[in-house]
Amino acid sequence: MSIETKIKSLFSGLFDDTQAVAPIVATLVLVVVAISGAAAVGTIMGTFSSDVSGEANTGELVSASSTEILIAGSTTVQPVSELLAENYMKEHQGIKITVQGGGSGAGVSSVGMDIVDIGAASRPVKDKELEKYPDLMTHKIGGSAVVVIAHDDITKFNVTHAELKDAYATNDATKIVNESGTENITKLYQRAEASGTQDTFEDWLDSNGGTTGIDAGTPGATGNAGVLKAVQDTTDSIGFVDFGFAESLDGVVILGIIDHTGKTYADIDADHIEDELKSQDNTNYVKELTRPLNYVTNGEPTSMEQAFITFAQSPGATSCFEDCGYFAITQFA
């Protein structure tokens, strides 16, 4: 369903002409933020508002199209969604698939409110989200993992769970000490918006008890790409991103991890993460730092949505996941 049709369905009767579209979208943004408190939903709607306004200005606003799918949410899932959409549209010429980011929380909220057709989340749907939107259905399409990265001026070392927990709880990077004693960590980065990556990392920090989380004053960046760039651009800094964003990229190193039991994961690569997704036994990587890549629908998907989800879960989609540094569901389920 097209963007403007989604908005019209929420505000039936308010659209008498195309000039009404932009003001109504602006109102919708405020309603969304008031209801959900998710700034990232506003980001999604702001993008949609620009799209709709552009169409209205050129006189190209059209009626409902049953051949369009809107996907929004996790910035981790976004790159693979874009590749999946591109490949799917090549084989289905009459289908248009639009992909946006915004964060996992925004994806779940947006699909729950019927703003988008498919929400994307790099984590499971939370109980409180199901309480608010009881008809949500999860469709797992793949998996990946969160890794800790540092600026490449830092010699790769193994950072401990305790150091990370203390540092992020207080926004004090000096609590992370390079085991060689040759360098100091001076800055931490977190995510600036509701995020499956952030939720996964925070849950792991608190995995041995406590709910300290991440200090609100810790500098944030938008999306995995934003955190990656912030760490690349800032000497002596640390952050966390999805493995697919950090693998084989210049400017950062992936740090080893010593978990709260004392187990060391020094060599973090695609093989170890894939093996952990299969086993989930903390042998190859930290189990709590692996996570699913999900599509979410509000109730049973339409036949068109189901066809796309089925494609995303098929062996033919594996290359799309591999190109992003992720793992297709067929590789570990």
N, C-alpha and C positions, 0 to 999 in steps of 0.2 A: 504494500500500500504506500502511496506517495506521501511525502512529508506534509503537504498542505491538507491532504485528506485526513491524516492522523489528527492534525490540529482541529480541523473542522468537526471531526467526530466527537471531540471533547467539548466543543462550543457550538453545538448545532443551532442553526438559526441566526448566528451572529455575523455570518459572512454573506452580505448582500452584494458585494462587489470585491474586486481584487484589491482595491485600495485599503480595505479593512484588514488585510492579512497581517501586515507588519505590526500595527498596534495590538492586535489580539495576541500575536506571538509574544510581544513584550509583556503583556499581562500574564500570559501562561507561564513565562519564566518566573515571575514573582510568585505565582501560585505554587509552582513546583518547589521553589526554594522554601516557601513558607511551610509547605506540607512535609517535605522530606528533610530539610536542612542540609541538603547535599549540594555544595557549590558546584560540583562537577556536573550535576544535572543541568545547572544553568549554563555551563560551558557547552554542553551538547546542544541545548536549545538555542543558545546564541548562534552557534554554527548553522543550525537549521533555519533560524530566523534570517540570517544573511542569505542563505540559499533561496528561501521563499521570497524575500524582499527583491532579490535580483530577478526572480521570475516575474514578480508583479510589475517591476519597473519596465521590463521589456515586453509586457503584455503576453507572456507565455504561460501564465498560471492556467492549468488545465484541471479537468475534473479527475475523479478517482481513477487510479490505474491499478488493476489487480495483478499487474506483472512486475511490481516493484517490492523489494524487501529492504527494510531499514535495519541495520545492525549497529549497535553502539555499546560502549562500555570499556572493558579492560584494555589498557594500552599494551599489555603483554599479548593479548589475543589479537589485537588490531592488525599487526603485520601479516599474520597467517590468514586472517579473515580477508584481507585485501588480495592476497594471492589466491585463496580459495574462490573468491568472487570473480576475479579475473579469469581463472580457468573455467569456472562454471558458466560464465556468460559467453565464453567462446563456443561452448557446446549448446547453449540455449539462448539463441539470438533474441528471443522476445522478452527475456528477463533482465531487469535492471536491479543491481544490488549496490546499495550505498552503505559505506562503512565509515563510522566515526569512533573516536576514542572517548575519553571522559573519566575513565576509572571503573573498576568493578562495581563499586557501590552505585554509581550513576547508571550503569548498565542494568542492574537488577531493578532499581527504582523506576527507570524509564520504561522497561518492558512491563513492570507491574502496573504502571499507570497507562499502558497502551500508547505510549508516545512512540515507541519503536516496536518492530515486529520480533526481533531477536536481541536479547541482552547478552553481552559477553562478560564473563567473569573468570578470573584466574584464581579462583577459590570456590569452595562449596557455598551454596546459599545459606545464609545464617537463619537461625530459628526466629529471630525477631523480624526478619524480612518475610519469612513464611507466615508469621502471625499477621503481618500487615497485608500481604498478598498471598492468600492461601492456595491459589490456583497455579502458582509457579511450578514449572516442570524443568528439570535439569537434564541436559543432553551432553555427556562428556565426549569431547572430540580429541583430546590429547593430554599431554602432561609436560611439565618442565620443573624448574627448581630455582630458588633464590640463592644468589651467591653474594659474598662480601667482596667488594672491589676497593682498590686503593690506587692513587696516582702512581704512575710508573717511575717516579723518582724514588719511590719506596722499594727497597729490596723485598721480594716476596718472603713472607713469614707466616707462621701459624698463629692466628689470633684466638684467644680463648672466649668461650661463652660468657664467663664471668666478667671479663674485660668489656666486652660489647654491651652486656646488660648494664653495668655500672656507668659506662660512658654515655650511652643513649638515655638512661634514666635521668642523668644530670646535665646533659649537653656539655660534657667535659671530655674532650678528645684525649687529653693527656693521660687518662686512665688506661689507654691502650698503649702498651709498651712493646716495641719491636724486640723480639727475643735476642737479637744480636746486639741491642743497645746502641746502635749506630744512628738511628733516626727517631724523630719524635712525630707523633700524629697530632695535628693542630686543629683539624676541622672535621666535623661530621655532617653528613647530608641524609635527609629522609625524604619521603614523598610529601608533596604539598597538597594532595587531594586524597579522598577515599580510594583505597587501592587494595587489590588482592595481594600484591607484592608486599605492601606495608603490613597488612593483616597477618600474612604468613610469617614475616620476620618478627613481628611483635609477639605472636603466639609462641614462637620458638624461644624468644628471650625469656618468656615467663614459663617455659615448659618444666622447670624444676621448682616451681612454686612462686607465689607472688604475682602481683599485677602492676608492676611499676611502669611497663610500657615505655614510650618514648617521650622525653620532655618536649612540651609544645614549643619551646624556644629554639629547638634544633632547626637549622636552616632547611627549607624544603625546596624541591624542584618538581616541575610538572612531568609526570610520566617517567617510564624507564629511561627514555632518551634524554630527558632533562637531567636526571640524576647522573647518568653516564657522562654527559657533557660537563656538568658541574665538577665532577671528580677529575675528569680529564684536564680541566682548566685550572684546577686549584692544587698547588703543591701540598704535600703532606696531608692529604685528605682521604677520607674513607666514606663509602656509601654502600648501598645494597640495591641490586637490580636482578632482573631475570637473567639466567645463564645465557639465553639466546642473544642478549644485547651485549654481553661482555666477551663472548668467545672470540678469540683471535683478533681482537681490536687493538689498535695502537692507543697508547696514552693511559692504559690501566693495566693492573695485574689482578688476577683472582687470588685472594688470600686463602691459605689453608685454614681449617677450623678445628679447634679442640673443644668438643662438646662438654656438657656439665658432668659427664661420667668419666672424662679423661681420655676418651677415644679420639684419635687424631685422623683427620681427613686432609692429607697434605696435597695429593694430586687430584684435582677436581677437573674432570673432563667429561665429554659426552658419554663415553662408555660407562663410566661410574654412575652417572645420573640415570641413564637408561636402565641399568641393572637394578638400581634402587627403586625406580618406578615399578619394576617387575616384582621385586622381592618384598619391598617395604619392611626390611628387617634391620635397618641401620648398619648394614655391613659395608655398603659401597659409598654412601653419602648420608647426610643427616636426614632421616625420614621426615622430620617435621618441616624441613625446608623444601621438600618436594611438594608439588600441588597439581591439581587438575586444571585443564583448560576447558571451560564449559560454555555451551550456549544455553540460554534460558528463555523459555517461552511462557506466556501467560495462558495456561491451559494447554490443551492439545494443539500442536502446530497445525496450520493449514496444510493442505496437500503440497502447495508450492514451497512453504517453509520446510516441511518434512523432507521434500526431495533434496533441498540444499543441505540440510543437516545430514541426511544419509550419505550424500556425496562427501561431506567433510569427514565422516567416519569410515569411509571406504579406503581400501588399499591404494586406489588411484590418487588419493589426496596426500599420500605420504611425503612426496617430494616437496609439497608446499610447506610442511612442517620442518623438514630437514633444512630447507633453504633459510628458515628463520632460527635454526638452532634449537628447535623444539622436537617433540616426539609425538607421532600420531598414535591414536588409540590402538591401532592395529599392531603397534610395535611393543606394547607392554600389557595390554588387557588380557 
